[in-house]
């Protein structure tokens, strides 16, 4: 099950409720905007980072989105 939005940057995974919230947090930490070379995804209940495509498959398996869902997965689709 997907439990949080996440951004991976330079091997470090940052989590939050929504991706824009994480980006704002990174900017407050001093990262330049836009955040270069980052990957947006999600975290599952075991703490594993998944890219958006993998997370979509997982969200379908866990009934967090319908089987016929075809858009890019966003946090707004989950909660």
N, C-alpha and C positions, 0 to 999 in steps of 0.2 A: 504494500500500500504506500502511496506517496504521502509524505507527511510535511514537506516544506519545499519552498522554492530554493534554488541554489545557483550560485555563480562560482565557477572555477577560474581562478586567475593565478598564474605562475605556480600551479600545483596546490594552491590553497583553496579550500572550499568554504565559501561564506553562505550562510543560510538566512532565510527570513520569510515573512509572510508572502510578499510579492517581489518580483525581480526589480522593479523601480525602487523599492525600499532598500534593497541590498546595494544598488548602485549609489543611492544617496549616502548610505553608510560608508561605502568605499571612498567617496569623494570627501566626506568628513575626516576620514583617516589620512587624506592627503594624496590619494590616487588622482591622476589627471582625468579629465572628462573630455571625450568619452573614454571609458575604460578600455585600453588597448588589449588585444589578444585574450579576450575572456570568452568563456563558454557558459551559456545559460542552460540550466537543466533543473533537476529536482533531486531530492533525497528520499530514500525509502525508509521504512521503519527500522532497518538494520544500519542506517547511516551511510548507505552506498549512494554515490553520485551517479545519476543517469542523465544522458543528454535528452533533449526533448523527444526524439524519435523513440528511444528505448522507454522513456517514461510513458509515452502514449500507449505502447503495448502493455505495459504494467498497469496503467490506469484502466484499460479495457478488461484485463484479467481480473482486477479487483473491483470491477463494477463502479469505478469512480466516474467513468464516462461510458456512453453507450457504444456498442460494437460498431455502429455505423458512423461514429465520429471520425471526421477526415481532416479537420483543420490542424494547424500547428497547436500543440498543447500549451496553454497558458495557465497561470495560477487561478485566473478568473473562471476557468472551466472546472476547477476542482472545488473551490470554496469561495 
